[in-house]
């Protein structure tokens, strides 16, 4: 599984979540909402320390990761994080 983040999404995430070089953002599965698996969606948490990372990537000194316990949600597909100018929010695409 690969995690890719567009530059506009990176800018939005760092501003909204107030993260800087050396910080981290975890993508985790939460109950409810609409997402890649029925009845579940992705959430974000700031400055968690990777325990058992399933996938991680670093951009400009910030680590983005998913833990092994959430790997089932992706079903071996990649995560793309994009920014929607129309909605002024990020979007998660799992494919």
N, C-alpha and C positions, 0 to 999 in steps of 0.2 A: 504494500500500500504506500502510495506517495501522497504527500501533502504539498499542494501548491497554492500560493497566495499571490494575487495580483498586486502590483504596486499601489493602486488606489485603495484596495482592501487593507493592505498593510498600514497605509497612512490613517485610515479610519480606525482600525483596531488600536493603533498606538495612541491616538488622540482620545478615543472614547474610554479606553481601559487604563490610560495613564501609565503606560509602560515605557521603559527606556532600556538602553544597552545593559545586558546581563539579566533582564527579567524573562519571564516565561508566560505563555498562554496555553492552557490545556483545553482541548476539545473533548467533551464528555457526553455520554448518552443520558438523556433525561426522559422520564415518563411524560407522555402527552405531546400534543402538537403534531405536525405533519413533517415527515422526513423520509429518509431512505428505507425505514422499516415502519410498518403500520403501527400507530400509537406511540411512537417515540420520535424525538428530535434531538438536535445537538444543542448543548449549552457551552458556555465559556467560563473559565475561571482563571484568575490572575495569580501569578507567582506560586503556583504549585510546583513542587520538585518532582521530576519524573522518577517514578518508583520502578515500574516495569514497562518502559515505553514499547509500544507496538510499532509506532512510526514517529519520527520527529524530523524537523527541518529547522534551520536557523536562517534568519534574515536580519541583516544589520545588527547583529548581536542579541537578537531576541529569539528564544527557542519556542517553537510551536510543536505540540505533541499530542498523541493519543495513547492512552494506557492499554495494555493487553486485555484488561477486563472489559474494554469497550470495543474490541476488535470485531466481535460478532455483528455489530451494527453495519459495518462497512462491507462485509461479505467479500473480502479480498479486492474491493474496488478502491479507487483513488478518491481523495477529497480535494476539491477545488474550492477556494474561498475567493469570491468576487465581490465587488462593490457595485451596487445599483444606484446610479445618480438619480434616477426617477424616484426611488423610495428613500434615498439617503440612508441606506443600511447595507449590511453585508448579506450575501447569499451563500449558502452551502450547496455545492453540487457534488453528489456522490455518483461516480460512474467508472 
